[in-house]
Amino acid sequence: MQKFDLIIIGGGPAGYKAAELAAENFDVALFERAEPGGVCLNAGCVPTKSLLHIAKEIYVAKSLTEFGLEPLTGEIDPVKLMKKKERHIRTLRAGVASALRNAGVKVYAERAEIAGRRGDEFVVRAPSGEYAAKRLLIAAGSEPVMPPIQGLEEGLESGFVTDSTGALDIERIPRKYVVIGGGVIGAEMASLYAMLGADVSLFEATDSLTAVPDADMKALLKKSLERLGVKVHLSSFVRGIAPGLVAATSDGKGIEAEADEVLVCAGRRPVLSGYGLETLSPAVAAGIVTDEYMRTSVPGMWAAGDVNGKMMLAHKAYREAETAVKDMLGTPEKIRYDTVPQVVYTIPEFASVGVTEGEGLVVKKVPAAYSARYVSESDTKDGFIKFVIDPSTNTLKGAFAAVPYASEIIGTLAAFIQLKTPISQINTLSFPHPSVAELISLPKR
């Protein structure tokens, strides 16, 4: 039996980041049965953003006809599209593998299963043998949720229905595309396929798009999707899927949408089975229960990333990995979830951090039209940044940006929240002009 100081199950953002950091002080073994990088790198945020970037370029190019340029002709070549996406993935995957190798992490590209404890050690079995360590980190990630819809299983088997992973393997641009779910994945995939030329319909069971937390953002996201040609059906329950057709109920009335392909993205759930977790019996709720140091109810075991059922974001997983390793090293540092930003990469981008409202808090909304760059580059004038301020301390408690480059701006706002920077100090900073970021200095208006 080979022994390590730390065994990690899962090679996604939480797993590989923790392995790289921990290897400075521990002998680390990481088990990942698929490709390094996890869902985010291989079948999630990275390939999605690669394809969205290309689609946005195409969309913008089509709009240039008003300046006298000839309209785009020809069809998108899905083969070339996939080659470009795969090239991006391979480059980043190689970077992860190189970082782990340089850190001295022993990576096992195989399935691992927890066999229980022997004394003060965790025992893990894999095809290559048995391994033991006094510390165990679970970073097993998440998987798509498939709702109980009639015809769904048959659609998945035939390939007519896909999950978010399948939606990124584009063999052709469907004429009619249906998205079930109005979360982040649904909004981004609806945008992607609409910009690539598909006629898209989106069905969401609740009365607003769940991709964003703020009411004004929800309204603008719906409007922005509709500008792309997406037919957004809210309070609509999909009751059946059949080849070429999706049937739903909205306000007691039946509605239908033609479909050459259907994407089901009704959320994700932590992976809690298939690797022997039950042998340790940790506390489980929405996922493996963890405290603010990523400790589980099992001494010597931590959990990070999607598997703990909290915010399912790669950058949150990175932060949790750092938190877990620091705790292992005896230098505990609490994680703060209120300063972890969220982004939807549509047109415009939607980014948020912190609280939406609260007793005694003041909300100030700054129109994006105050930004000369926004006015110069945008055909629309309805973007904004919203600030949630605690007047007793004159500090930010939340921020919500519905503007171009929101993903690049929100990190600064998150830092102000975490550092408790007074608004008066923020307003003394100089931001480039013209820029969208200079809207940050305007909550005094």
C-alpha positions in Angstrom: 0.0 0.0 0.0 1.4 3.4 -1.0 1.0 6.2 1.5 0.6 9.9 1.1 0.0 12.9 3.3 -3.1 13.9 1.3 -5.4 12.1 -1.1 -7.7 14.2 -3.4 -10.6 12.7 -5.3 -11.5 14.8 -8.2 -9.3 16.9 -10.6 -11.5 19.8 -11.3 -10.8 23.4 -10.2 -11.1 22.6 -6.4 -9.1 19.4 -6.8 -6.2 20.5 -8.9 -5.8 23.9 -7.2 -5.7 22.2 -3.8 -3.2 19.6 -5.0 -0.9 22.3 -6.4 -1.0 24.3 -3.2 -0.7 21.4 -0.8 2.2 19.9 -2.7 4.4 22.6 -1.3 4.2 20.9 2.1 2.6 17.4 1.6 3.0 14.3 -0.6 -0.2 14.5 -2.6 -2.0 12.0 -4.7 -4.8 13.2 -7.0 -7.3 10.8 -8.6 -9.3 11.9 -11.7 -10.9 9.3 -14.0 -11.6 11.8 -16.8 -9.5 14.6 -18.1 -7.7 17.1 -15.8 -9.6 20.3 -15.3 -13.0 18.9 -14.5 -16.3 20.0 -16.0 -15.3 23.7 -16.1 -12.3 23.3 -18.4 -13.5 20.4 -20.5 -17.3 20.7 -20.7 -18.4 23.9 -19.0 -17.3 27.4 -18.5 -14.2 27.3 -20.7 -15.6 25.8 -23.9 -18.8 27.8 -23.4 -16.9 31.1 -23.3 -14.8 30.0 -26.3 -17.9 29.4 -28.4 -19.7 32.5 -27.1 -16.7 34.6 -28.1 -16.9 33.3 -31.7 -20.7 33.7 -31.8 -20.5 37.3 -30.6 -17.9 38.1 -33.3 -20.3 36.6 -35.9 -23.2 38.5 -34.4 -21.4 41.8 -34.5 -20.1 41.3 -38.0 -23.7 40.7 -39.2 -24.7 44.1 -37.7 -22.1 46.0 -39.7 -24.2 46.0 -42.9 -25.6 49.4 -41.7 -22.2 50.9 -42.4 -22.2 49.7 -46.0 -20.4 46.3 -45.6 -21.8 43.4 -47.6 -23.9 41.0 -45.5 -22.1 37.8 -44.3 -22.8 34.9 -46.7 -22.3 31.2 -46.3 -22.8 28.9 -43.4 -20.9 28.3 -40.2 -18.6 25.3 -40.4 -19.3 23.3 -37.2 -16.2 21.2 -37.7 -13.9 24.3 -37.7 -15.9 25.7 -34.8 -15.3 22.5 -32.8 -11.6 22.4 -33.7 -11.1 25.9 -32.4 -12.9 25.1 -29.1 -10.9 21.9 -28.7 -7.7 23.7 -29.3 -8.5 26.1 -26.4 -9.3 23.2 -24.2 -6.2 21.3 -25.0 -4.0 24.3 -24.3 -5.5 24.9 -20.9 -5.6 21.2 -20.0 -1.9 20.9 -20.8 -1.4 23.9 -18.5 -3.1 22.2 -15.6 -1.2 18.9 -16.2 2.1 20.8 -16.3 1.3 22.7 -13.1 0.5 19.5 -11.2 3.6 17.8 -12.6 5.9 20.7 -11.7 4.4 20.8 -8.2 5.2 17.1 -7.7 1.7 15.9 -7.4 1.2 12.2 -8.2 -1.8 12.1 -10.6 -3.7 8.9 -11.1 -5.9 8.9 -14.2 -8.3 6.4 -12.9 -11.4 5.9 -10.8 -10.8 5.9 -7.0 -13.1 4.5 -4.4 -13.0 5.2 -0.7 -12.6 1.9 1.2 -13.0 3.4 4.7 -10.6 4.1 7.5 -7.8 2.1 9.1 -6.7 3.7 12.3 -6.1 7.4 11.5 -5.7 6.9 7.8 -8.2 7.0 4.9 -7.9 4.0 2.5 -8.6 4.5 -1.2 -8.7 1.7 -3.8 -8.1 2.1 -7.5 -7.3 -0.2 -10.4 -3.6 0.4 -9.7 -3.7 -0.6 -6.1 -4.5 0.7 -2.5 -3.5 4.0 -1.2 -3.7 5.6 2.3 -3.4 9.1 3.8 -4.2 10.9 7.0 -6.0 13.6 5.1 -8.7 13.4 2.4 -10.2 16.1 0.2 -13.4 15.3 -1.8 -13.7 17.4 -4.9 -16.0 15.1 -6.9 -17.9 17.9 -8.6 -21.5 17.9 -9.9 -23.7 16.4 -12.5 -26.7 17.6 -14.5 -30.2 17.2 -13.0 -32.7 15.6 -15.4 -36.3 16.5 -14.5 -39.2 14.0 -14.9 -40.4 15.0 -18.3 -42.3 12.6 -20.5 -40.1 11.5 -23.5 -36.9 12.9 -22.0 -35.2 9.5 -21.5 -36.0 8.5 -25.1 -34.8 11.8 -26.4 -31.5 11.4 -24.6 -31.0 8.0 -26.0 -31.7 9.1 -29.5 -29.5 12.3 -29.2 -32.5 14.6 -29.9 -32.1 15.8 -26.3 -28.8 16.8 -24.8 -27.5 18.1 -21.5 -25.1 21.1 -21.3 -22.1 18.9 -22.2 -23.8 17.7 -25.4 -24.8 21.2 -26.3 -21.1 22.1 -26.6 -20.5 19.4 -29.2 -22.1 21.1 -32.2 -22.4 18.9 -35.3 -24.7 21.3 -37.1 -26.6 24.5 -36.3 -30.2 23.4 -35.7 -33.0 25.3 -37.4 -35.2 25.1 -34.3 -33.5 24.9 -30.9 -35.3 24.6 -27.5 -33.7 25.3 -24.1 -35.4 24.0 -21.0 -34.2 26.1 -18.0 -33.6 29.8 -17.5 -30.5 29.6 -15.3 -27.0 30.6 -16.3 -26.5 27.7 -18.6 -29.9 28.2 -20.3 -29.3 31.9 -20.8 -25.8 31.5 -22.2 -26.8 28.5 -24.5 -29.9 30.3 -25.8 -27.6 33.3 -26.6 -25.0 31.1 -28.2 -27.4 29.3 -30.5 -29.4 32.4 -31.4 -26.2 34.2 -32.4 -25.1 31.2 -34.5 -28.4 31.5 -36.4 -30.8 29.1 -34.7 -34.5 29.9 -34.0 -34.4 29.5 -30.2 -37.2 29.1 -27.7 -36.5 29.1 -23.9 -38.8 27.6 -21.3 -38.5 28.5 -17.6 -40.8 27.1 -14.9 -40.6 30.2 -12.6 -41.9 33.7 -13.3 -38.4 35.1 -14.1 -35.0 34.1 -15.4 -33.1 32.5 -12.5 -29.7 33.2 -14.1 -29.5 36.6 -12.3 -30.6 37.6 -8.7 -31.8 41.1 -9.1 -35.3 42.1 -10.5 -33.9 44.8 -12.8 -31.3 42.4 -14.1 -33.9 39.7 -14.7 -36.0 42.1 -16.8 -33.0 43.3 -18.8 -31.7 39.7 -19.4 -35.1 38.7 -20.8 -35.1 41.8 -23.0 -31.6 41.2 -24.2 -32.4 37.5 -25.1 -35.5 38.7 -27.0 -33.3 41.2 -28.9 -31.3 38.2 -30.2 -34.6 36.6 -31.3 -35.0 34.2 -28.4 -38.6 33.4 -27.6 -38.7 33.4 -23.7 -41.6 31.5 -22.1 -41.8 32.2 -18.3 -44.0 30.3 -15.9 -44.0 27.5 -18.4 -43.8 23.9 -17.4 -42.5 21.5 -20.0 -44.8 18.4 -19.9 -43.5 16.4 -22.8 -40.8 16.0 -25.4 -41.2 14.2 -28.7 -39.1 14.2 -31.9 -39.5 17.6 -33.4 -41.7 19.0 -30.7 -41.7 20.3 -27.1 -45.1 20.7 -25.3 -45.5 22.9 -22.3 -48.2 24.5 -20.1 -48.2 28.2 -19.4 -51.0 29.9 -17.3 -53.1 26.9 -17.8 -52.8 26.9 -21.5 -50.9 24.5 -23.7 -48.1 25.8 -25.9 -45.8 24.0 -28.3 -42.4 24.7 -29.9 -40.8 23.0 -32.9 -37.4 21.5 -32.1 -34.6 20.0 -34.1 -32.7 19.7 -30.9 -33.5 20.2 -27.2 -31.2 21.2 -24.4 -32.2 20.3 -20.8 -30.4 22.5 -18.2 -32.5 22.3 -15.1 -29.6 22.7 -12.7 -26.8 20.6 -11.3 -26.3 18.5 -8.2 -23.3 17.3 -6.2 -21.9 13.9 -7.1 -22.3 11.9 -3.9 -22.2 8.4 -5.1 -19.9 6.1 -7.1 -16.7 6.6 -5.1 -17.5 5.1 -1.7 -18.5 8.2 0.2 -21.0 6.2 2.2 -18.2 4.3 3.9 -17.4 7.5 5.8 -21.0 8.7 6.4 -20.3 12.5 6.4 -23.2 14.8 7.0 -25.0 15.5 3.8 -27.7 18.1 2.9 -27.6 19.9 -0.4 -24.2 18.4 -0.7 -21.4 17.3 1.6 -21.9 19.7 4.6 -18.8 21.9 5.2 -18.0 24.7 7.6 -16.3 27.9 6.8 -12.9 26.1 6.7 -14.2 23.4 4.3 -14.1 20.8 7.1 -16.7 18.0 6.9 -18.2 16.1 9.9 -15.5 13.5 9.4 -12.3 14.4 11.1 -9.4 14.7 8.6 -11.8 15.1 5.6 -12.5 18.3 3.7 -14.8 18.9 0.7 -14.5 21.7 -1.8 -16.1 22.8 -5.1 -19.5 21.8 -6.4 -19.6 18.7 -4.2 -20.6 20.7 -1.1 -23.7 22.1 -2.9 -22.9 25.7 -2.3 -22.2 28.2 -5.2 -21.3 26.1 -8.2 -18.6 28.3 -9.6 -15.0 27.5 -10.6 -13.5 30.6 -8.9 -15.5 29.7 -5.7 -13.9 26.2 -5.9 -10.4 27.8 -6.2 -11.1 29.8 -3.1 -12.4 26.8 -1.2 -9.3 24.8 -2.2 -7.1 27.5 -0.8 -9.2 27.6 2.4 -9.1 23.8 2.8 -5.3 23.6 2.4 -4.7 26.5 4.8 -6.7 24.6 7.4 -4.7 21.4 6.8 -1.6 23.4 7.4 -2.8 24.8 10.7 -3.3 28.4 9.4 -7.1 28.5 9.1 -8.8 31.3 7.2 -12.5 31.6 6.8 -14.1 31.7 3.4 -16.5 34.5 2.6 -19.3 33.6 0.1 -20.7 37.1 0.1 -17.8 38.4 -1.9 -17.8 35.6 -4.5 -19.0 37.2 -7.8 -21.3 35.5 -10.3 -21.4 36.3 -14.1 -23.6 35.5 -17.0 -21.7 35.9 -20.3 -24.5 37.1 -22.6 -24.9 40.5 -24.4 -24.5 42.5 -22.2 -22.8 40.6 -19.5 -24.5 40.4 -16.1 -22.4 40.2 -13.0 -23.4 40.4 -9.3 -21.8 40.1 -5.9 -23.2 40.5 -2.3 -26.7 41.2 -1.2 -29.6 42.5 -3.4 -31.3 44.4 -0.6 -31.8 44.5 3.1 -33.2 46.5 6.0 -31.6 49.9 6.3 -29.6 49.5 3.1 -29.7 52.1 0.3 -29.8 51.1 -3.4 -28.4 53.5 -6.0 -28.7 52.7 -9.7 -26.3 54.4 -12.1 -27.3 54.3 -15.8 -24.6 53.0 -18.1 -25.3 56.0 -20.3 -23.1 58.0 -18.0 -20.2 56.2 -19.6 -19.0 57.7 -22.8 -17.5 54.4 -23.8 -20.8 52.6 -23.3 -22.6 55.2 -25.4 -20.0 55.0 -28.1 -20.0 51.2 -28.4 -23.5 50.1 -27.5 -26.6 50.2 -29.7 -28.8 50.0 -26.5 -28.9 52.5 -23.6 -30.5 50.4 -20.9 -27.4 49.0 -19.1 -26.7 49.9 -15.5 -24.6 49.3 -12.4 -26.5 49.1 -9.1 -24.9 49.7 -5.7 -26.3 48.4 -2.4 -24.9 50.6 0.3 -24.9 50.5 4.1 -25.3 54.2 5.1 -24.2 53.5 8.7 -20.7 52.6 7.5 -20.9 54.1 4.0 -19.6 50.9 2.5 -20.8 48.5 -0.3 -22.8 45.4 0.6 -23.7 44.4 -2.9 -23.2 45.4 -6.6 -24.9 44.4 -9.8 -23.6 45.2 -13.2 -25.5 44.8 -16.5 -23.0 46.3 -18.9 -20.3 45.2 -21.4 -17.1 44.0 -19.6 -19.1 43.4 -16.4 -17.1 40.2 -15.8 -13.9 42.4 -15.6 -15.5 45.0 -13.4 -17.2 42.9 -10.8 -14.0 41.7 -9.2 -13.1 45.3 -8.2 -16.5 45.7 -6.6 -16.1 42.4 -4.8 -12.8 43.6 -3.4 -14.4 46.9 -2.2 -17.0 44.8 -0.3 -14.5 42.5 1.2 -12.1 45.3 2.2 -15.0 47.4 3.5 -13.8 50.4 1.4 -15.8 53.5 2.2 -17.7 55.0 -0.7 -15.9 58.3 -0.1 -12.6 56.5 -0.8 -13.9 54.8 -3.9 -14.9 58.2 -5.2 -11.3 59.4 -4.9 -10.0 56.8 -7.3 -9.2 57.6 -10.9 -10.7 55.2 -13.5 -9.7 55.4 -17.2 -11.8 57.7 -19.4 -13.7 56.7 -21.4 -14.4 53.3 -19.8 -17.3 51.4 -18.5 -15.4 50.9 -15.2 -15.6 54.6 -14.4 -19.3 54.0 -13.5 -17.9 52.6 -10.2 -17.0 56.1 -9.0 -20.6 57.4 -9.5 -22.8 56.1 -6.6 -22.6 59.6 -5.1 -24.9 60.8 -7.8 
